[in-house]
């Protein structure tokens, strides 16, 4: 396996050149784990754009971005460094209309390929199989059916994916690395804005006029499916409005 170094990626003091896309052939989990360790060491303190360039040049066509469409910051970041990149959106069938509007705007205005991935069952079919309002009785099961399994299916085409996770979002995300090997998925997970604060996000949005979900203006701190998301109160953790009736803060995509 070719060792990833600053030299063979075309990096000069982390100022990335236009490195050629990686061979799209599938790598083994061991090779991917090595790449993740090398990337984590190389990019620990790198700017988000450099992390994004490394991911795109290292994994080529076997790389994608995932987005919840709360905002389009990470999708926009990769549209600048890897035009045409796949952006995976999990269309649970339970999204707010405002969320779907962000998705559609991204698809129309950015140089990315939005892929809307749906669960195997519609909401109606799920109600018939498991009873109505599964989200109110067993949110973990509902999240698995409508988010976790669809993501696993979508990621089968890739060796690596990027998320918009940030360390300042909640205590459970405080140690988020910029690059890591996800042993459960056997893939490399890239979090280019892990070190950003909300102020950094706001500056990026303002500079590039990035689409943002209108629900943030209506008191929501974090946006998921409508049945499991409420407005947050002053001083609350941004994710306090997610699954507020349960001891649950993550849908299962990042654990």
Helices and strands as residue ranges (DSSP letters): E 11-12, E 15-16, H 29-43, H 48-59, G 60-62, E 63-66, H 73-81, E 85-91, H 97-109, E 112-118, H 123-130, H 134-137, H 139-143, I 144-148, H 149-154, G 155-157, E 160-162, G 171-173, E 179-182, E 187-190, H 198-208, G 214-218, G 226-228, G 238-241
